[in-house]
Amino acid sequence: MYSPLQQLVGGFGPRPSTALPMRQFSRPFASVEQATLALTPNLFRAANELHVIYGTAPAVILANLLAVVAFAAAGNCRICDHRGNPMSLALHVDCVGLPLNGKSDAYKYFMRSTREAMQVWPHEWRFANTNQSTLLRRIRKGATYGFLAMDEGLSYLNSQLSRNFDLLTSLYEGDVPPFARSDEAYKAGEKVPESIVFGTCVNAQPVFYASWLDKHKKDALGSGYLYRKLIFRSDDKAQPGTSLQTEVALSVFDLRIIEMVTAAVQKLTSMEPSELPPLSVSSEAEQILSQAIHAYRCYAEAYLPPRDAEVFAVRLAANVRRIAGGMHLFENYLGAVSADTMGRAVTIGEFATVCWFEMVFPITLPPQEVTDAYRLEHHLQSNYGSLTKTDLLDTAVNFDWTKPRMERAIQALCGSGRALSIPRIKRGRRCVMIELQGVYPLLGNI
């Protein structure tokens, strides 16, 4: 049984468990455990088995699993967007995780079946830190089914391709950039493709990914490409696994991926990706996704202007639609994408929302003197709202501070306007009083 995670969220997901471990602060949306539970049955069993056997962090499993499933599904079908126009099912996924959380294990085990099935594809399909001219050359020669995948993405983040946002946006949308269709190709009689299936799965460490964002975030947001990315973040460390356990669900996963990729290769050998049959979405699923867009936008407005928050929500909803389509095809469900499958994808989208903002707009701690100023303010409140500056400096050791640190805290408190430094005559002697502004209760010394 599925129920809304909260009143604000329109989708449906697993009932939240109070026993689930949370991050350092409470998440208003789904946690990684809830997002994993929202996977369709066979995908959940594969994700859970990889975690049990190899101890890989759940968010890392989720990122690599969804990227591979989307790549396999995108070669078989497209999915109708909210306007009824077909779009690619491929996802562009970035997995940002600390060392020793199993990024390489997840990447290796989910990619092995794809590599096996793609051996019959006559073109280059697997890319890493490829330069853009080489990539375009491959596409022009017929590589219409491609996957940019890396278990350690530092070289990709340092490459020119990682910041060519116009090209990456075209690939995400399934379009071949116009400049790839050169006159030389036409003169040579080559049939230049008009569309492409191209997914990405880049695993990277936070220090390198944050550095890339510092340099290119403004351009990536301005181009709209960063809004199209799914970012999954993992702070967890891989746990000891039970490596002797037999792989059952993972074998089922491998067989299904091989089946899907083999079918995709056969289709794309004889047709353009834009000619793949569209996968429809039920009206109930559309309603769930429409309600989820409102929730995504409300969350994003805490970080972005209203117009940009709407852009984020719409782009995320497109990825949620792709996730639902990928799970639908993997499970071999019949008919249109159901409300249940869309609700599961919405829950995964909630987790992706929080991860995206944690990486793109990280919360920065206030300067030390600002934090100290609040502690000093509380101390003054407990002393009738004022003390001499000399007394404060002399008692700095009680705070485990030095006198210069106390000076900086006094300056920050007075600079904020919550206190004033006022010369007064006390017992016939001139002194400087630090006095809080406003009315404060007489709390006494605590």
C-alpha positions in Angstrom: 0.0 0.0 0.0 1.3 3.4 -0.9 0.4 6.7 0.7 1.6 10.3 0.3 4.8 11.0 2.1 3.4 14.3 3.3 0.5 16.6 2.5 2.7 18.8 0.3 3.7 15.9 -1.9 1.3 14.8 -4.6 3.0 11.5 -5.4 2.8 8.2 -3.6 5.6 6.4 -2.0 6.4 3.9 0.8 5.2 4.8 4.2 8.1 6.6 6.0 9.6 4.6 8.8 10.6 6.4 12.0 13.4 3.9 12.5 15.2 4.9 9.3 18.5 6.8 9.9 18.4 10.4 8.8 21.1 12.8 7.7 22.5 15.5 9.9 19.3 17.5 9.5 15.7 16.4 8.9 14.7 15.9 5.2 11.4 17.3 4.2 11.3 14.9 1.3 12.2 11.2 0.9 15.3 9.7 2.3 17.6 7.4 0.4 16.0 4.4 2.2 12.5 5.5 1.1 13.7 6.2 -2.5 15.2 2.7 -2.6 12.0 1.2 -1.3 10.1 3.0 -4.0 11.9 1.0 -6.8 9.7 -1.5 -8.6 10.0 -5.1 -7.2 12.8 -6.6 -9.4 14.8 -3.4 -9.3 14.5 -3.2 -5.5 15.6 -6.8 -5.1 18.7 -6.1 -7.3 19.6 -3.0 -5.4 19.1 -4.6 -2.0 21.1 -7.7 -3.0 24.0 -5.5 -4.1 23.9 -3.7 -0.8 23.8 -6.9 1.2 26.5 -8.7 -0.7 29.0 -5.9 -1.3 27.9 -3.3 1.3 27.7 -0.5 -1.3 26.1 2.8 -0.2 22.4 2.9 -1.1 22.5 6.3 -2.9 25.4 5.1 -5.1 23.4 2.0 -6.0 20.3 4.0 -6.8 22.3 6.4 -9.1 24.1 3.7 -11.2 21.0 1.4 -11.3 18.7 4.1 -12.7 21.3 5.3 -15.3 21.8 1.8 -16.7 18.1 1.0 -16.7 17.3 4.2 -18.5 20.0 3.6 -21.1 18.6 0.1 -21.8 15.0 1.4 -21.9 15.8 4.4 -24.1 16.8 2.1 -27.0 13.4 0.4 -27.0 10.9 3.2 -26.5 10.4 6.9 -26.0 7.9 8.4 -23.6 5.2 11.0 -24.1 5.8 14.3 -22.2 3.1 16.4 -20.7 2.2 17.8 -24.1 2.0 14.3 -25.7 5.3 14.7 -27.6 7.7 11.7 -27.4 11.0 12.3 -25.7 14.0 10.1 -24.9 14.1 7.9 -21.8 17.8 8.3 -21.3 19.0 10.0 -18.1 22.0 12.2 -17.3 23.1 11.1 -13.9 25.9 12.4 -11.6 26.7 10.3 -8.5 28.7 12.3 -6.0 30.1 10.2 -3.2 32.9 10.1 -0.7 35.7 7.6 -1.1 35.1 4.0 0.0 31.4 4.1 -0.5 31.4 1.6 -3.4 31.0 3.7 -6.5 33.3 1.5 -8.5 31.5 -1.7 -7.3 28.0 -0.4 -8.3 29.2 0.9 -11.6 31.0 -2.4 -12.4 28.2 -4.7 -11.5 25.4 -2.8 -13.2 27.4 -2.2 -16.4 28.6 -5.8 -16.9 25.4 -6.9 -18.6 25.2 -3.8 -20.7 28.8 -4.3 -22.0 28.0 -7.9 -22.8 24.8 -7.1 -24.8 26.5 -4.1 -26.6 29.2 -6.3 -28.2 27.1 -6.7 -31.3 26.6 -3.0 -31.8 28.8 -2.1 -34.7 29.6 1.5 -33.6 31.4 3.1 -30.7 29.0 3.4 -27.8 30.9 3.7 -24.5 32.5 7.1 -23.9 34.5 8.6 -21.0 36.7 11.7 -21.2 36.2 11.8 -24.9 36.8 15.2 -26.5 33.8 16.7 -28.3 35.1 16.5 -31.8 35.7 12.8 -31.5 32.3 12.3 -30.0 30.6 14.2 -32.9 32.7 12.2 -35.4 31.4 9.0 -33.9 27.8 10.2 -34.0 28.2 11.2 -37.6 29.3 7.7 -38.5 26.2 6.2 -36.9 26.9 5.9 -33.2 23.2 6.8 -32.3 23.2 4.7 -29.1 25.8 6.0 -26.7 26.6 6.0 -23.0 29.1 8.3 -21.2 29.9 6.3 -18.1 32.8 6.5 -15.6 33.4 5.1 -12.1 35.8 8.0 -11.4 34.8 11.1 -13.3 37.7 13.5 -12.6 39.1 13.3 -16.1 35.6 14.0 -17.5 35.1 17.0 -15.2 38.4 18.4 -16.4 37.5 17.9 -20.0 36.0 20.5 -22.4 33.1 18.2 -23.0 31.9 18.6 -19.4 31.3 22.3 -20.0 29.9 22.2 -23.5 26.4 22.6 -22.2 24.7 23.2 -25.6 26.0 19.9 -26.9 25.1 18.0 -23.7 21.6 19.5 -23.8 21.1 18.4 -27.3 22.2 14.9 -26.4 19.9 14.8 -23.4 17.0 15.8 -25.6 18.0 13.1 -28.2 18.9 15.6 -30.9 22.1 15.5 -33.0 23.7 18.9 -32.9 23.4 20.6 -36.3 27.1 21.2 -36.7 27.7 17.4 -36.6 26.0 17.1 -40.0 28.9 18.5 -42.0 29.0 19.1 -45.7 31.8 16.6 -46.1 29.6 13.8 -44.8 26.9 14.6 -47.3 29.4 14.8 -50.1 30.7 11.4 -49.1 27.2 10.0 -49.3 27.1 9.2 -45.6 23.6 8.9 -44.0 24.0 11.4 -41.1 21.7 10.5 -38.2 19.1 13.0 -37.1 18.5 11.7 -33.5 20.3 9.9 -30.8 20.0 7.9 -27.6 22.6 9.2 -25.2 22.8 8.7 -21.5 25.4 9.6 -18.9 26.5 8.1 -15.6 29.4 10.0 -14.0 30.7 9.0 -10.5 32.8 11.6 -8.8 34.1 12.6 -5.4 32.6 15.7 -3.7 35.8 17.7 -3.7 36.2 17.4 -7.5 32.5 17.9 -8.2 32.3 21.0 -6.0 35.3 22.5 -7.7 33.7 21.9 -11.1 30.5 23.6 -9.8 32.5 26.6 -8.5 33.9 27.2 -12.0 30.9 26.4 -14.2 27.7 26.5 -12.1 26.6 29.9 -13.5 27.0 28.8 -17.1 25.5 25.4 -16.4 22.4 27.0 -14.8 22.1 29.7 -17.5 22.2 27.1 -20.3 19.5 25.0 -18.5 21.6 21.8 -18.7 22.3 21.6 -14.9 18.5 21.6 -14.3 18.3 18.5 -16.5 20.9 16.6 -14.5 19.9 14.1 -11.9 22.4 14.4 -9.0 22.6 11.8 -6.3 24.8 12.4 -3.3 26.1 9.9 -0.8 27.9 10.6 2.5 27.7 7.0 3.6 30.6 4.6 3.7 30.4 1.1 2.3 29.6 -1.5 4.9 31.1 -5.0 5.1 29.1 -7.3 2.9 28.4 -11.0 2.8 30.4 -11.7 -0.3 29.7 -15.5 -0.1 26.0 -15.1 -0.8 24.8 -16.2 -4.2 23.7 -13.5 -6.6 20.1 -14.2 -7.5 18.3 -10.9 -8.0 21.5 -9.5 -9.7 21.4 -12.4 -12.2 17.8 -11.6 -13.0 18.7 -8.0 -13.5 21.6 -9.0 -15.8 19.3 -11.2 -17.9 16.6 -8.5 -18.2 19.2 -5.8 -19.2 20.7 -8.1 -21.8 17.3 -8.7 -23.2 16.4 -5.0 -23.3 19.7 -3.9 -24.8 19.7 -6.7 -27.4 16.2 -5.6 -28.5 17.4 -2.0 -28.6 20.4 -2.8 -30.8 18.1 -4.6 -33.2 15.7 -1.7 -33.4 18.3 1.0 -33.7 20.1 -0.9 -36.5 17.2 -0.4 -38.8 15.6 2.8 -37.5 16.3 6.3 -36.1 15.9 6.8 -32.4 13.2 9.3 -33.1 11.2 6.5 -34.8 11.0 4.4 -31.6 7.4 3.7 -30.5 6.2 6.2 -27.8 5.2 4.9 -24.3 2.0 6.5 -23.1 1.3 7.7 -19.5 -2.1 7.1 -17.8 -4.2 10.1 -16.7 -3.9 9.0 -13.1 -0.1 9.0 -13.4 -0.2 12.4 -15.0 -2.2 13.8 -12.1 0.3 12.4 -9.6 3.2 14.0 -11.5 1.3 17.3 -11.8 0.9 17.5 -8.0 4.5 16.5 -7.5 5.6 19.5 -9.7 4.0 21.8 -7.2 5.9 20.2 -4.4 9.2 20.4 -6.2 8.6 24.0 -7.0 7.7 24.9 -3.4 10.9 23.3 -2.2 13.0 25.0 -4.9 11.7 28.5 -4.1 13.7 28.4 -0.8 16.8 28.5 -3.0 15.8 30.0 -6.4 13.7 32.9 -7.7 10.1 31.8 -8.6 10.7 31.5 -12.3 13.9 29.5 -11.9 12.2 27.3 -9.3 9.5 26.5 -11.8 12.1 25.6 -14.4 13.8 23.2 -11.9 10.4 21.6 -11.1 9.5 21.1 -14.7 12.9 19.7 -15.7 12.9 17.3 -12.7 9.4 16.2 -13.6 10.7 15.2 -17.0 13.4 13.1 -15.4 10.8 11.6 -13.1 8.8 10.7 -16.2 11.9 9.0 -17.7 12.5 7.1 -14.4 8.9 5.8 -14.4 9.2 4.8 -18.1 12.4 3.0 -17.5 11.0 1.0 -14.5 7.8 0.3 -16.5 9.8 -1.2 -19.4 12.3 -3.1 -17.1 9.4 -4.8 -15.3 7.8 -5.6 -18.7 4.5 -4.0 -17.6 1.8 -3.8 -20.3 -0.1 -0.7 -21.4 0.5 2.9 -20.2 2.7 3.9 -17.2 0.5 3.4 -14.2 -0.1 5.6 -11.2 1.7 3.2 -9.0 4.9 3.3 -11.1 4.7 7.1 -11.4 4.3 7.4 -7.6 7.4 5.4 -7.1 9.3 7.6 -9.5 8.0 10.7 -7.7 9.4 9.5 -4.4 12.8 8.9 -6.1 12.5 12.4 -7.5 12.0 13.8 -4.0 15.3 12.3 -2.9 17.0 13.6 -6.0 15.6 17.1 -5.3 17.4 17.4 -1.9 20.6 15.9 -3.3 20.6 18.4 -6.2 20.3 21.4 -3.9 22.8 20.1 -1.4 25.4 20.0 -4.1 24.4 23.0 -6.3 23.4 25.4 -3.4 25.2 24.0 -0.4 24.4 25.5 3.0 27.4 27.5 4.2 28.1 28.0 7.9 28.2 31.6 9.2 31.6 33.1 10.1 32.9 32.2 13.5 32.5 35.7 14.9 28.8 35.7 13.9 28.2 32.4 15.8 30.1 33.8 18.8 28.0 36.9 18.7 24.9 34.9 19.3 26.4 33.1 22.2 27.6 36.5 23.6 24.1 37.9 23.2 22.7 35.1 25.3 25.3 35.7 28.0 24.4 39.4 28.1 20.7 38.6 28.3 21.4 36.5 31.4 23.3 39.5 32.9 20.5 42.1 32.7 21.4 43.1 29.1 24.7 44.9 29.7 28.2 44.3 30.9 31.4 46.4 30.7 33.7 45.6 27.8 36.6 45.1 30.3 34.6 42.4 32.2 33.7 40.7 29.0 37.4 40.6 27.9 38.5 39.4 31.3 35.9 36.5 31.2 36.8 35.3 27.7 38.5 32.3 29.2 35.2 31.2 30.6 34.0 30.8 27.0 37.2 29.0 26.1 38.0 32.0 23.9 41.0 34.3 23.7 40.6 38.1 24.2 41.0 38.8 20.5 38.1 36.4 19.8 36.0 38.1 22.3 36.8 41.4 20.7 35.6 40.1 17.3 32.4 38.7 18.9 31.7 42.1 20.5 32.3 43.9 17.1 30.0 41.5 15.3 27.2 41.9 17.9 27.4 45.6 17.9 27.8 45.7 14.1 24.5 43.8 13.7 22.7 46.5 15.7 21.6 44.1 18.4 23.9 45.8 20.9 25.7 49.1 21.3 29.0 50.1 22.7 28.3 53.1 25.0 30.8 55.1 27.2 29.3 55.6 30.7 30.4 56.9 34.1 30.3 54.2 36.7 31.3 54.9 40.3 33.1 58.0 39.1 35.1 56.2 36.5 34.6 56.2 32.8 34.0 52.7 31.2 32.6 51.3 28.0 29.3 49.3 28.4 28.1 46.7 25.9 24.3 47.0 26.1 21.7 45.0 24.2 19.0 46.9 22.4 15.3 46.2 23.3 13.6 44.7 26.3 15.1 41.6 27.8 13.8 39.5 30.8 15.9 39.6 34.0 17.1 36.0 33.7 19.8 36.3 36.3 23.2 34.6 36.1 23.1 31.2 34.5 
